Amino acid sequence: MNRDDCIRLDAADPLRDFRGKFDLPQGVIYLDGNSLGAMPHSAKSRVEQVITEEWGEGLIRSWNTAGWMDLPKRVGAGIAEIVGAASDSVISADSTSVNLFKVLSAALAMQPGRRVILSEPDNFPTDLYMAQGLIAQLGGRHELKLVTAKDIPAAIDADTAVVMLTHVNYRTGAMHDMKSLSALAHERGALALWDLAHSAGAVPVHLDADGADFAVGCGYKFLNGGPGAPAFLYVAKRHQEKFAQPLSGWLGHAAPFEFESGYRPAPGIGRYLCGTPTVLGMSALEEGVNLMRSADMKQLRAKSIALGDLFIRLVEERCAGHGLGLASPRDGAKRGSQASFTHHDGFPIMQALIARGVIGDFRAPDILRFGFTPLYTSYVDVWDAVEILRGILTTGIWDRAEFRKRGAVT
Amino acid sequence: MNRDDCIRLDAADPLRDFRGKFDLPQGVIYLDGNSLGAMPHSAKSRVEQVITEEWGEGLIRSWNTAGWMDLPKRVGAGIAEIVGAASDSVISADSTSVNLFKVLSAALAMQPGRRVILSEPDNFPTDLYMAQGLIAQLGGRHELKLVTAKDIPAAIDADTAVVMLTHVNYRTGAMHDMKSLSALAHERGALALWDLAHSAGAVPVHLDADGADFAVGCGYKFLNGGPGAPAFLYVAKRHQEKFAQPLSGWLGHAAPFEFESGYRPAPGIGRYLCGTPTVLGMSALEEGVNLMRSADMKQLRAKSIALGDLFIRLVEERCAGHGLGLASPRDGAKRGSQASFTHHDGFPIMQALIARGVIGDFRAPDILRFGFTPLYTSYVDVWDAVEILRGILTTGIWDRAEFRKRGAVT
């Protein structure tokens, strides 16, 4: 395997035309689309249109004439297609954290006799924090029980209200089996709540077919919705009208413009809306979602696994002896669209990589994380990234004070 | 008083240069800045820069290099200046509804022996709905008690946990006396929570000096932050660390990038953050906030009252006999930056006005609402709007089927 082989793979890539639809900076190999996806050109023109024509010219009229009122459901329906859900079971709204609060509240309310939220200690922290905040607010009757991934099946018992897991682990990329865990949860009377932050647009997801009860997910990673893009949530149709979630804002009301003093939840998924949607951000997200919908998920997944396999193979072959350890599943079928390696000096190594134009990220305590977005990551990117990593490791250049300085986000 | 007098008033207006800083459509008299503020030119260029340079080129690095991490506190500090608050007592985040949930949760938690949230039936509905959602989630121990504005002082008693009011009424523009009501609440052991949706940037607000405990407010009205702009919240410094609010997302954690599994609230106002801020929307909002900060609030208030007084006088003089009734306080000192009139056919009259380029809005059941934004509303706008209203009323043209058709937002 050499660089020319990678060039040949890129030339034969059925997704090769998508790269041109993104704005990718010169001199950068971007392997952090799992943290913030790159900018679709169409997002720029769309937001310009929203600002100039819809806000500037249309002003308040655009809530009707430019379809702003429909954005949460329209973008939700687009995302639904990507995550295998009925179009009226997903809405775009708020942040992932706020959406988790809504659906976790619903899950607990539906399980009055059960007190445990079951999760794992290395779930993404905000999911754990939101559960802790909700438990405190509910008076401490509930418990957040954390067991490692392999112990989850055994830990689902008659006290488990909901199994709350992130489908693809943010650090290692390890993927849970949504179908079997959801089925096991149901068998034991529990509900299944999935965080799709690192799944939506990255791996095939079949929420309806796999029996998920609730899900949340992120707009700014693989959906390429822009920095701080609105998030989304899913409620299986069978549960939508069982509960009025506590963040009962006016846009979740059955008739928001009647200005009644009493809350009446909207029918269906609409009751999971709260306040006014962020139109600029949700418009940019819609472009990312539409771009993703135009790609073939089978091709995406095949390329994602191929990129990850290649990266792992090249790192293990060409960077051997420098203390890197594979932190991701070797089996591509069990891995999201990323590959992670441990290194006791992972932080300065990643800083040195970034300084040389290879942007991945570091996740405490010792993870170097590299994300692959098949829409714009090429095989040559993978080759070149590993060569730059090899150069950094063999020269030891990463061991400089400048690379050990911590910033807020890495 | 005639149109030439209005032209002279505009020429002498010390705020006259601000109008040119906004994109106002041709042929429109925009009297709905209290629903969605007009677009500052700088918002357009700022968002273009955020998209092209910060997202497109900077990608994930921009969280540090473009100051995205600081946006919620930086924009909050700017808003703090406008609402008379210490700079570290306001943050920008989420929607008004979600922020209300946070501070109302804090208020109730601080008042364990008291069960009543006191408000008024014509508070903006989302405030009432959020209180209802919170009460349901807390198990129904609390009560939302609604009494009309004039009865509020007498209704604050030993059972009142918090007095939750919108400072300027969304329909009538009637303004509460924040100082005296906050003092009365405190005297009787209650807390004071103010919704500034129709106040921030519209009237002088002195949260700290007037003793407010908590406040929330909107970014897309008088702050001109764009459609669905992020909202803000205020927590008096004396209360900030008394409670960890329930929407305990990772960006409210003391050390979000340590990825700990247990929530530790950030010091100060930072703990009122939840998920990732919407960078596009918050950047646009920052432009609106900075423009507002560059104006003199005394001049703004004087012009706002003058515009409102003129509108009321002209409507009463020139549209007499057509069934309009003043719904706003006649005394400008007790009125926000709007004037409202009742009419039993208010809806079609407003539709006819909009069709003729005068954009106000209708609020059920019978209110025609006209907002004045002193930064861009001129005296001639007021004259012309009233003349167009007069034409509609005298010709009876509003009484056509086309104007009676309801849309989602009016």
Interface residues (C-beta under 8 A of the other chain):
Chain A: D23 P25 V28 Y30 D32 S35 L36 A38 M39 A43 K44 V47 E48 V50 I51 T52 E54 W55 G56 E57 G58 L59 I60 R61 S62 W63 N64 W68 M69 D94 S95 T96 S97 V98 F101 S105 P121 D122 N123 F124 P125 T126 L128 Y129 M130 Q132 G133 L134 A136 Q137 L138 G139 L146 Y220 G226 P227 G228 A229 P230 A231 A244 Q245 P246 L247 S248 G249 W250 G252 H253 P256 F257 E258 F259 E260 S261 G262 Y263 C274 G275 T276 P277 T278 V279 L280 G281 M282 A284 I354 I359 D361 R363 A364 G407 A408 V409 T410
Chain B: D23 P25 V28 Y30 D32 S35 L36 A38 M39 A43 K44 V47 E48 V50 I51 T52 E54 W55 G56 E57 G58 L59 I60 R61 S62 W63 N64 W68 M69 D94 S95 T96 S97 V98 F101 S105 P121 D122 N123 F124 P125 T126 L128 Y129 M130 Q132 G133 L134 A136 Q137 L138 G139 L146 Y220 G226 P227 G228 A229 P230 A231 A244 Q245 P246 L247 S248 G249 W250 G252 H253 P256 F257 E258 F259 E260 S261 G262 Y263 C274 G275 T276 P277 T278 V279 L280 G281 M282 A284 I354 I359 D361 R363 A364 G407 A408 V409 T410
